[in-house]
Amino acid sequence: MGPESPLHYTFGGGSTGTVLHPIMLVAMIIALLVILFTPRKYAPIAFLLVVFLGSVGQEIYFGGFHFYVTRILIMAAMVRLVVSKFMSPGPLLAGGFNLVDKLFIAWACLRALANILLNNGVSGAVAYQTSFLIDAIGGYLLVRYAIRDEDDIVRIIKVFAVLTCIFSITMLDEKFNNQNIFGYLGILTVVPGVREGAIRATGAFAHPILAGVFGVAVMPLFWWLWQSGKAKVAGALGFCGSVGMMLMSASSTPLMACVAALFAWFAWPFRNKMHILRWGIVALLVALHLVMKAPVWMLIARVDLVAGNSGYHRAMLIDQCIRHFSDWWLIGTNDAGTWGWDLWDTSNQFVQEAESGGLLTFILFILIISLTFRKLGKARRIVENNPPQERFMWALSVTLFTNCVCFFGISYFDHTKMMWFALLAIVAAATAPILATEKALEPVVERYAVPLKPAFQTPKLARVASSTNKNLQTTNQSRSR
């Protein structure tokens, strides 16, 4: 299932009337009050709990427009951000407005513009893309504003741990009692889907794959939470919940992502040799592409982890997207469904970016991921002498890698994308003080670390440089606290 699902969020599409369960109405009102009037640290908790525990399809229909619960909360958060901008003297976002933030906003705007142009500027397209911009930019800025330091990061991971525990229990009930309790809210079906005789639990998500992917995509954060001692109970419960969601979804994408996460986590001993590993994988794929009868991406079709999986479909999505480059490179395309059987179902985030916004949108999406990886790698090298911090940077890198693997099996078309936005915000908050410390040290390094002739490399000069660097590090660390 891809972005053409009837559950997609738009101003101009959806139910012909208000669909809002009384429980969700009460939850939404409470969340609005928390977002608008309580201390900043509580806003993302209320937002994530309401969004993930039943917001799918819940909407207020007014004046021909569809205001979904998620979007109402985001618009309220935008009001708070504007007020905070004028009332708070400090930066609104942790580390300031960085390059990834700029790329993210450029990605969202260009994707929206491409879609409007692709549909000849009709009012429905404008409404759809306006809603997309609110969801994307608004949701991203909300979590960027709310997550600023390690305490905020731990708090958000705990929220995800609570969510995975709830979902694993409800999905277990769905698996064995053949009913989805979230379906009683009025949008999702009560009776779960079945494939090859196996019930595929959905939980509060729009598709079983998304339910399994959510659990696995945050699993490395739970490993870190337990290993670091920040919250061992929450980490253990979150991990168990993630495994439960993965198994109950009966989908191959979450299982493959779990294998990838394990591989990445246990690559820790080779962390300083990752460039060799990366280029080795690239060389291997190129070699396989040259010797195989089919393109190398058709290896995805041979992945058979769960009965009835759609590996061939995923491989054909990539294959046909590459073959039809001329169809989508400028502003995307609406004709992907004509490329082959069932190819309207864009179960690949990278292909979705290409089809939705063209080559430039695709490149911006890749750059967001690439620069985020680069920030984590640079921050990890800076804190090599601080094992807990280095482990944290590694855990975030594994989490980012796990999401990238998930992107090959599904596009985040429901509220799962809020988890992706939160991950980007967590990386920004975690790396900002580390990278800021290095930037502050650069003038000292340039002054004292210039290669000198042997006659001038005196012990006194070495002691001065070392003392200055240590003092500046201590000053910056105290400021960051």
C-alpha positions in Angstrom: 0.0 0.0 0.0 1.4 3.4 -1.0 0.4 7.0 -1.0 -2.8 6.4 -2.9 -4.3 4.8 0.2 -7.7 6.2 1.1 -6.2 7.1 4.5 -3.9 9.7 3.0 -4.2 13.1 4.6 -5.5 16.0 2.6 -7.6 19.1 3.0 -9.6 18.2 0.0 -10.0 14.4 0.3 -11.4 11.9 2.7 -14.7 11.2 4.4 -17.7 13.4 3.4 -18.3 14.2 7.1 -16.6 14.4 10.5 -15.1 11.2 11.8 -14.0 11.8 15.3 -14.5 9.2 18.1 -15.4 10.8 21.5 -12.2 9.3 23.0 -10.1 10.9 20.3 -11.9 14.2 20.8 -11.1 14.2 24.5 -7.5 13.1 23.8 -7.1 15.9 21.2 -8.4 18.6 23.5 -6.0 17.5 26.3 -3.1 17.4 23.8 -3.9 20.9 22.6 -3.9 22.2 26.1 -0.6 20.5 26.8 1.0 21.8 23.6 -0.1 25.4 24.1 0.2 25.9 27.8 2.6 23.5 29.6 6.4 23.5 29.7 8.1 22.6 26.4 9.2 19.2 27.5 5.7 17.9 27.8 4.5 19.0 24.3 6.1 16.2 22.3 4.8 13.6 24.8 1.2 14.6 24.3 1.6 15.0 20.6 3.2 11.6 20.0 0.9 9.7 22.2 -2.2 11.1 20.6 -0.8 10.8 17.0 0.2 7.2 17.3 -2.6 5.8 19.5 -5.5 6.4 17.1 -5.2 9.4 15.0 -5.4 7.5 11.6 -8.4 8.9 9.7 -9.8 10.9 12.7 -10.9 14.2 11.3 -13.1 17.2 11.6 -14.9 18.1 8.4 -15.7 21.9 8.2 -16.4 24.1 5.2 -15.4 21.5 2.7 -12.0 21.0 4.4 -10.7 18.0 6.2 -8.8 18.8 9.4 -7.2 15.6 10.7 -6.3 15.3 14.4 -2.5 15.2 13.6 -2.8 18.4 11.6 -4.8 20.2 14.2 -2.1 19.4 16.8 0.7 20.5 14.4 -1.1 23.9 13.7 -1.4 24.5 17.4 2.3 23.7 17.8 3.1 26.3 15.1 1.2 28.9 17.1 3.4 28.1 20.1 6.6 28.2 18.0 5.7 31.7 16.7 5.0 32.9 20.2 8.2 31.4 21.5 10.2 33.0 18.7 9.2 36.5 19.8 9.3 35.8 23.6 12.5 33.8 23.9 15.9 35.5 23.3 17.7 32.2 22.6 17.7 30.0 19.5 14.4 28.3 18.8 16.1 25.1 17.7 18.9 23.1 19.2 22.2 24.1 17.5 20.4 26.8 15.5 18.9 26.5 12.0 21.4 24.1 10.4 22.0 22.8 6.9 19.8 19.7 7.3 16.9 21.9 8.4 17.3 24.0 5.3 17.5 21.0 3.1 14.4 19.5 4.7 12.4 22.6 4.1 13.7 22.9 0.5 12.8 19.2 0.0 9.2 19.7 1.2 8.6 22.9 -0.8 10.1 21.5 -4.0 8.1 18.3 -3.7 4.9 20.3 -3.1 5.6 22.6 -6.0 6.4 19.7 -8.4 3.1 18.0 -7.5 1.1 21.2 -8.1 2.8 21.7 -11.5 2.3 18.0 -12.4 -1.4 18.3 -11.8 -1.7 21.6 -13.7 -2.3 23.7 -10.5 -5.9 22.4 -9.9 -7.4 23.3 -6.6 -7.3 19.7 -5.3 -3.6 19.5 -5.9 -3.0 22.8 -4.1 -5.1 21.6 -1.2 -3.3 18.3 -1.0 0.2 19.9 -1.1 -0.8 22.5 1.4 -1.7 19.8 3.8 1.6 18.0 3.0 3.6 21.1 3.9 1.8 21.5 7.2 2.4 17.9 8.1 6.0 17.8 6.9 7.4 21.2 7.9 5.1 21.7 10.8 5.7 18.2 12.2 9.5 18.5 11.7 9.8 21.9 13.4 7.6 20.7 16.3 10.0 17.9 17.2 13.1 20.0 16.5 11.8 22.7 18.8 10.9 20.2 21.5 14.0 18.1 21.5 17.1 20.1 22.6 19.3 18.1 25.0 20.0 14.6 26.2 17.1 14.7 28.8 14.7 15.5 26.0 16.1 12.6 23.9 15.8 10.1 26.7 12.2 11.3 27.4 11.2 10.8 23.7 12.8 7.4 23.5 10.8 6.4 26.7 7.6 7.5 24.9 8.5 5.3 22.0 9.1 2.4 24.4 5.7 2.9 25.9 4.1 3.0 22.5 5.8 -0.2 21.4 4.7 -2.0 24.5 1.1 -0.9 24.0 1.2 -1.9 20.3 2.8 -5.3 20.9 0.1 -6.2 23.4 -2.8 -5.0 21.2 -1.3 -6.6 18.1 -0.9 -9.9 20.0 -4.6 -9.7 20.9 -5.3 -8.9 17.2 -3.2 -11.9 16.1 -4.9 -14.5 18.4 -8.5 -13.0 18.7 -8.8 -11.8 15.1 -9.8 -8.3 16.0 -8.1 -4.9 15.9 -9.3 -2.9 18.9 -8.2 0.3 17.2 -10.7 -0.5 14.5 -13.5 0.5 17.0 -12.4 4.1 16.6 -14.2 4.1 13.3 -11.5 4.2 10.5 -9.4 1.1 10.6 -11.0 -2.3 10.0 -11.7 -4.4 13.1 -10.9 -7.6 11.2 -7.2 -7.8 10.4 -5.8 -8.9 7.0 -4.6 -12.4 6.3 -1.8 -13.6 3.9 -0.9 -17.2 3.3 -3.0 -18.2 6.3 -1.2 -15.8 8.7 -2.9 -12.9 10.4 -1.1 -9.6 9.8 -1.7 -7.4 12.8 -2.0 -3.7 12.0 -2.4 -2.0 15.4 -3.0 1.8 15.0 -1.2 2.0 11.7 -2.4 2.2 8.2 -0.7 -1.1 7.1 0.9 -4.1 8.9 4.3 -3.3 7.3 4.2 0.2 8.9 3.4 -1.3 12.2 6.3 -3.7 12.1 8.6 -1.1 10.6 7.9 1.4 13.5 8.8 -1.2 16.0 12.1 -2.2 14.4 13.1 1.4 13.3 13.4 2.5 17.0 14.8 -0.7 18.3 18.5 0.4 18.4 17.5 3.4 20.6 16.1 0.9 23.1 19.4 -1.0 23.0 21.2 2.2 23.8 18.8 3.1 26.6 19.4 -0.2 28.3 23.1 -0.4 27.7 23.8 3.2 28.8 21.9 2.7 32.1 19.7 5.8 31.4 16.5 3.7 31.8 17.2 0.0 31.8 13.5 -1.0 32.4 12.2 1.2 29.6 14.9 0.0 27.3 14.2 -3.7 28.0 10.4 -3.2 27.7 10.8 -1.2 24.5 13.0 -3.9 22.9 10.5 -6.6 23.8 7.7 -4.4 22.4 9.7 -3.9 19.1 10.2 -7.6 18.7 6.5 -8.3 19.4 5.4 -5.7 16.7 7.8 -7.2 14.2 6.6 -10.7 14.7 2.9 -9.8 14.9 3.0 -7.8 11.6 4.1 -11.0 9.7 5.9 -8.9 7.2 9.4 -9.3 5.6 10.4 -5.6 5.6 10.6 -5.3 9.4 12.4 -8.7 9.7 15.0 -7.6 7.1 15.4 -4.3 8.8 16.0 -6.1 12.1 18.7 -8.3 10.6 20.3 -5.1 9.2 20.1 -3.4 12.6 21.9 -6.4 14.3 24.6 -6.4 11.6 25.2 -2.6 12.1 25.2 -2.8 15.9 27.7 -5.6 16.0 30.0 -3.7 13.5 31.0 -1.6 16.4 34.6 -3.0 16.5 35.1 -1.9 12.9 33.7 1.7 13.5 37.0 3.3 12.5 37.2 1.2 9.3 33.7 1.8 8.0 34.9 3.6 4.9 36.6 0.3 3.9 33.4 -1.6 4.6 31.3 0.8 2.6 33.5 0.9 -0.4 33.8 -2.9 -0.2 30.0 -3.3 -0.4 29.9 -0.9 -3.3 32.6 -2.8 -5.1 30.8 -6.1 -4.4 27.5 -4.7 -5.8 29.2 -3.4 -8.9 30.9 -6.8 -9.5 27.6 -8.6 -9.0 25.9 -6.3 -11.4 28.5 -7.1 -14.1 28.3 -10.8 -13.7 24.6 -11.3 -13.0 22.1 -11.9 -15.9 19.7 -9.5 -14.2 20.4 -6.1 -12.6 21.9 -6.2 -9.1 18.7 -4.7 -7.5 16.8 -7.8 -8.6 18.5 -9.6 -5.7 15.7 -8.1 -3.6 13.3 -10.4 -5.4 15.2 -13.4 -3.9 14.6 -12.3 -0.3 12.0 -14.7 1.1 11.8 -14.3 4.8 8.0 -14.5 5.2 5.5 -16.5 3.2 3.8 -14.5 0.5 6.3 -11.6 0.7 6.5 -9.1 -2.2 10.2 -9.0 -2.9 9.7 -9.2 -6.6 7.3 -6.2 -6.5 10.0 -4.2 -4.6 12.6 -5.1 -7.2 10.4 -4.2 -10.1 9.6 -0.8 -8.5 13.3 0.0 -8.6 13.8 -1.5 -12.0 11.0 0.3 -13.7 11.7 3.6 -12.0 15.2 3.5 -13.4 14.0 2.4 -16.9 11.4 5.2 -16.9 13.8 8.0 -15.8 12.6 10.2 -18.6 9.1 10.0 -17.3 9.8 11.4 -13.8 13.1 13.3 -13.7 11.7 16.8 -14.1 8.6 17.0 -11.7 7.7 13.4 -11.0 4.9 11.4 -12.6 1.3 10.2 -12.1 1.8 7.4 -14.6 3.8 4.9 -12.5 0.8 2.6 -12.4 1.2 2.0 -16.2 4.8 0.8 -15.8 3.8 -2.7 -14.8 1.3 -4.8 -12.8 0.4 -3.2 -9.5 3.2 -0.7 -9.7 0.9 2.1 -8.4 1.7 0.6 -5.0 4.9 2.6 -4.3 6.3 0.4 -1.5 9.7 2.1 -1.5 10.4 5.6 -0.1 13.2 6.3 -2.5 11.0 5.5 -5.5 8.2 7.5 -3.9 10.5 10.6 -3.7 11.4 10.2 -7.4 7.8 9.8 -8.5 6.5 12.6 -6.3 8.9 15.4 -7.0 11.4 14.5 -9.7 15.2 14.2 -9.6 15.8 17.3 -7.5 13.5 16.2 -4.8 15.1 12.7 -4.8 18.6 14.3 -4.5 17.5 16.5 -1.6 16.1 13.5 0.3 19.4 11.6 -0.2 21.4 14.7 0.9 19.3 14.9 4.1 20.2 11.3 4.9 23.9 11.6 3.8 24.5 14.8 5.8 22.8 13.3 8.9 25.2 10.3 8.6 28.1 12.6 8.2 27.2 14.6 11.3 27.0 11.5 13.4 30.3 10.2 12.0 32.1 13.4 12.7 30.6 13.7 16.2 31.6 10.1 17.0 35.2 10.8 16.1 35.3 13.9 18.3 34.1 12.0 21.3 36.3 8.9 20.8 37.8 9.4 24.2 34.3 9.4 25.8 33.0 5.8 25.4 29.3 6.6 26.6 29.0 9.4 24.1 30.7 7.5 21.3 28.2 4.6 21.9 25.3 7.0 21.7 26.5 8.4 18.4 26.8 4.8 17.1 23.3 3.9 18.3 21.9 6.9 16.4 23.9 5.8 13.3 22.4 2.3 13.5 18.9 3.7 13.9 19.4 5.9 10.9 20.7 3.0 8.9 17.8 0.8 10.0 15.3 3.4 8.7 17.1 3.5 5.4 16.7 -0.3 5.1 13.0 0.1 5.9 12.7 2.7 3.1 13.4 -0.1 0.5 10.3 -1.9 1.6 7.7 0.8 2.4 7.1 4.5 2.2 6.1 6.2 5.4 2.7 7.4 4.3 0.9 7.5 7.7 2.0 8.9 11.0 5.1 6.8 11.0 6.8 9.7 9.3 6.6 11.5 12.6 9.0 8.9 14.0 11.4 9.8 11.1 11.1 13.5 11.9 11.8 12.8 15.6 14.9 10.8 14.7 16.3 13.7 12.6 15.6 16.0 15.5 17.3 13.7 18.0 20.4 13.6 15.8 20.5 17.4 15.6 20.1 17.8 19.3 22.7 15.1 20.1 25.4 16.3 17.8 25.0 20.1 18.1 27.0 20.6 21.3 29.7 18.2 20.2 30.2 19.9 16.8 29.9 23.3 18.4 32.8 22.4 20.7 35.0 21.4 17.8 34.1 24.6 15.9 35.2 26.7 19.0 38.5 24.9 19.1 39.4 25.4 15.5 41.1 28.9 16.0 43.3 27.4 18.7 44.1 24.4 16.6 45.0 26.6 13.6 47.2 28.8 15.9 49.1 26.1 17.7 49.0 23.0 15.5 50.6 24.5 12.4 53.6 22.2 11.3 56.8 23.9 12.5 60.4 23.3 11.6 62.1 20.9 14.0 64.2 23.7 15.6 61.0 25.5 16.7 59.0 22.5 18.0 59.8 23.3 21.7 58.3 21.5 24.7 57.1 24.9 26.0 55.0 25.6 22.9 53.5 22.1 23.0 52.5 22.7 26.7 50.9 26.0 25.9 48.8 24.6 23.1 47.7 21.6 25.2 46.8 23.8 28.1 44.9 26.2 26.0 42.9 23.5 24.3 42.0 21.8 27.6 40.8 25.1 29.1 38.7 26.0 26.1 37.1 22.5 26.1 36.3 22.9 29.8 34.7 26.3 29.1 32.6 25.1 26.2 31.4 22.0 28.2 30.3 24.2 31.0 28.4 26.5 28.6 26.7 23.6 27.0 25.4 22.4 30.3 
